[in-house]
């Protein structure tokens, strides 16, 4: 795989002035100017000798931070979703393999990487299919997929029924240093379920998905990871019990990480209301105590935050709750919803930004999420106080569905740079 971070063509020399620079990875929080040349950050504070800015960006009253890194973005339409990404300050993203067709062949991966590079928007890091056609039976050609551009392997939301297959996949991945991302849900325990197995589902007559569907799958994955030594990432945790299992595994020294959808930081089963299909997610929105446990896990740094961006068209949502397509648009809401959570939790801004910049970058093993000198100039400039209303017209993604449609958000991206080029100017 060619390193995407070294493919930037010569760009302008840019000065970003008067901003508050927050770089969580390097412990920086100061008012200073930032200087960019040839696609990389060349100085913070004082301009380098012979630096002559071709472009100046005034970041007065704004935060200058690393571009956001998203762990789960479904690219139903490549150009529209990458445009949504940079409009949301996301400069690098991992796309799950459950596209059509699945990312289980090198040619498909190469085509995705090539097309995304040609658009020159956010950087795309594909997750390859762990098994052929995501069928859970035969292992994919992980070595070939890695050479084509995959940075890890996943089943997305598709199950592996045979744990022997999962064991072999982990053994192979561990041998060659590949990471595996799993979304933990036991197929049989969750079968036909559409909502959290709790009071709301019972009242509405909806089939429930119990918490044990998540914890059984987590326990199995952790035991196999312990056996094989594979680097394991557990994606989209939804329960207090699931978080507790990961915390215990980390304390025991297991190489395991996890993430939480930004929607699950704010919403619970109550938000289903009277069959609101916009609140149909996989995993489902769970109890208020589960949501609070997820918030605590993110606050302590146990879990990163992702958008779980899943564009769903209107036809997919205008159905009875149990039949509606799960998911919501998330790229353009990742930053404001993370800021909203941090404000409610009374956490420093740097802590919140770490969960969507350097933490997910570390999970993916990519050289993003930093404003250190020499780093790729993938930068987000946003006004933390600017209000805006979530409307279909305000969203660039093909998917307009979100439980927050019509709500007012605080925090808006003003400028996004990728590889030293301005790719979004709001």
ABEGO torsion letter per residue (X at the ends): XBBAAAABBBBBBBBBBGBBBBBAAAGBBBBBBBBBBGGBBABBGBBBBGBBBABBBBABGBBBBBBBBBABBBBABAAAAAAAAAAAGBABBBBBAABOBBBABAAAAAAAAAAAAAAGBBBBBBBBBABBGGAGABBBBAAAAAAAGBABBBAEABBBABAAAAAAAAAAAAAAGBBBBBBBBBAAAABGBABBBBAAAAAAGBBBBBAAAAAAAAAAAAAAAAAAGBBBBBBGBABAAAAAAAAAAAAAGBBBBBBBBAAAAABBAAAAEBGBAAABBOBBBBBAAAAAAAAAAAAAGABBBBAGBBBBBAAAABBBAAABBBEBBAAAAAAAAAAAAAAAAGBBAAAAAAAABAAAAAAAGBABGBABBGBBBBBBBBBAABBBBBBAAABABABABBAABGBBBBEBBABBBBGGBBABBX
